Amino acid sequence: MNRPTDPFRQMQMLTERVREAMAMQRRRRVARPAAWQPPMDLRATEQAYFVTFDVPGAPRETLQAEAEEGIVRVRGEVRPPADLGDARRVRIERAGGRFSRAVRLPSDADTTNTSARLHNGVLEIRVERRHGGGRIEIEIEE
């Protein structure tokens, strides 16, 4: 039966519409470029954690860093060279543009005690470690 009220036919048509919509969404996702994120390293010493970001060409005034509840967030912009003179761009491989990145730190990170430094295109954020943490035994009272 191919009547419009045939529930199997209606289900088949609905399934086909959903497949088309999903295929269209996949094509959109592929065509949209991913947001740029600078490469990052997280290192630890006995005293502190060091989060470093490669941000070559980012002026200090375009960078923002904040730490809260065990998370370090960095926002900024890496700008391409503005004045090329008589030269034209033939090939571009260096990433750039606006970025935002968040890094979760281990539980002993003291985000109230941080510092940051930008040197030679590398942003380094130092987050002190809390001492005396770790496992403790909790006495259970009656």
C-alpha positions as CSV (number, residue, x, y, z in Angstrom):
1,M,0.0,0.0,0.0
2,N,1.3,3.4,-1.0
3,R,-1.4,5.5,0.5
4,P,-0.4,8.7,2.4
5,T,-1.9,7.3,5.5
6,D,0.2,4.2,5.4
7,P,2.2,4.4,8.6
8,F,5.1,2.3,7.2
9,R,5.4,4.7,4.2
10,Q,5.3,7.7,6.5
11,M,8.0,6.3,8.7
12,Q,10.1,5.6,5.6
13,M,9.7,9.2,4.4
14,L,10.5,10.5,7.8
15,T,13.6,8.4,8.1
16,E,14.8,9.6,4.7
17,R,14.3,13.3,5.8
18,V,16.3,12.7,8.9
19,R,19.2,11.1,6.9
20,E,19.3,14.0,4.6
21,A,19.3,16.5,7.4
22,M,22.2,14.6,9.1
23,A,24.2,14.4,5.9
24,M,23.7,18.2,5.4
25,Q,24.9,18.8,9.0
26,R,28.0,16.7,8.4
27,R,28.9,18.7,5.3
28,R,28.5,21.9,7.2
29,R,30.8,20.7,10.0
30,V,33.5,19.6,7.5
31,A,33.4,23.0,5.7
32,R,33.7,25.0,8.9
33,P,37.3,25.5,10.0
34,A,38.1,24.5,13.6
35,A,39.1,27.3,16.0
36,W,42.8,27.8,16.3
37,Q,44.4,26.9,19.6
38,P,48.1,27.5,20.4
39,P,50.2,24.5,21.4
40,M,50.5,24.0,25.1
41,D,52.7,22.1,27.6
42,L,52.0,21.4,31.3
43,R,55.0,20.7,33.5
44,A,55.2,20.0,37.2
45,T,57.9,20.5,39.8
46,E,57.7,20.0,43.6
47,Q,56.8,23.6,44.0
48,A,54.6,24.6,41.0
49,Y,52.9,23.8,37.8
50,F,54.0,25.5,34.6
51,V,51.6,26.0,31.7
52,T,53.3,27.2,28.6
53,F,51.7,28.4,25.3
54,D,53.4,29.1,22.0
55,V,51.9,32.5,20.9
56,P,54.5,33.9,18.5
57,G,53.5,37.4,17.2
58,A,50.9,38.0,20.0
59,P,51.4,41.4,21.6
60,R,51.2,41.4,25.4
61,E,48.2,43.7,25.3
62,T,46.1,41.1,23.3
63,L,46.6,38.3,25.8
64,Q,44.4,37.6,28.8
65,A,45.0,34.9,31.4
66,E,42.9,33.9,34.4
67,A,42.9,31.1,36.9
68,E,39.9,29.9,38.9
69,E,38.9,26.7,40.6
70,G,41.7,24.6,39.2
71,I,41.4,25.9,35.6
72,V,43.7,28.2,33.8
73,R,42.1,30.1,30.8
74,V,44.1,32.0,28.2
75,R,42.5,34.2,25.5
76,G,44.2,36.3,22.9
77,E,45.0,37.0,19.3
78,V,48.0,36.2,17.1
79,R,48.0,38.7,14.2
80,P,49.6,38.1,10.8
81,P,52.2,40.6,9.6
82,A,50.3,43.7,8.6
83,D,52.7,45.3,6.2
84,L,54.2,43.1,3.5
85,G,55.4,46.0,1.4
86,D,55.5,44.9,-2.3
87,A,55.4,41.2,-1.3
88,R,52.3,39.1,-1.7
89,R,51.4,36.0,0.2
90,V,52.2,32.9,-1.8
91,R,51.9,30.3,1.0
92,I,50.6,30.6,4.6
93,E,51.2,27.8,7.1
94,R,51.5,29.7,10.4
95,A,48.2,29.6,12.4
96,G,46.8,32.8,13.8
97,G,43.7,34.6,14.8
98,R,41.7,34.8,18.0
99,F,42.0,31.9,20.4
100,S,40.7,30.7,23.7
101,R,42.1,27.7,25.7
102,A,41.3,26.3,29.1
103,V,43.5,23.8,31.0
104,R,42.4,21.8,34.0
105,L,45.1,21.5,36.6
106,P,45.6,18.7,39.2
107,S,43.8,19.1,42.5
108,D,46.8,20.4,44.5
109,A,47.1,23.5,42.3
110,D,46.7,26.8,44.2
111,T,45.2,29.1,41.5
112,T,45.2,32.0,44.0
113,N,49.0,32.0,43.8
114,T,49.9,32.5,40.1
115,S,52.2,34.6,37.9
116,A,52.7,34.9,34.1
117,R,55.5,35.9,31.8
118,L,55.7,36.5,28.0
119,H,59.1,36.0,26.5
120,N,60.1,35.4,22.9
121,G,56.6,34.4,21.9
122,V,56.1,31.9,24.8
123,L,53.5,32.6,27.5
124,E,54.4,30.8,30.7
125,I,52.0,30.7,33.6
126,R,53.2,29.5,37.0
127,V,50.7,28.1,39.4
128,E,52.0,27.2,42.9
129,R,51.2,23.8,44.4
130,R,49.5,23.4,47.8
131,H,51.6,21.4,50.3
132,G,50.2,19.1,52.9
133,G,47.6,17.7,50.6
134,G,47.1,14.2,49.7
135,R,45.3,11.4,51.4
136,I,44.2,11.8,55.0
137,E,42.4,9.4,57.3
138,I,39.1,10.7,58.5
139,E,38.0,9.6,61.9
140,I,34.4,8.5,62.1
141,E,32.5,9.3,65.3
142,E,29.5,7.6,66.7
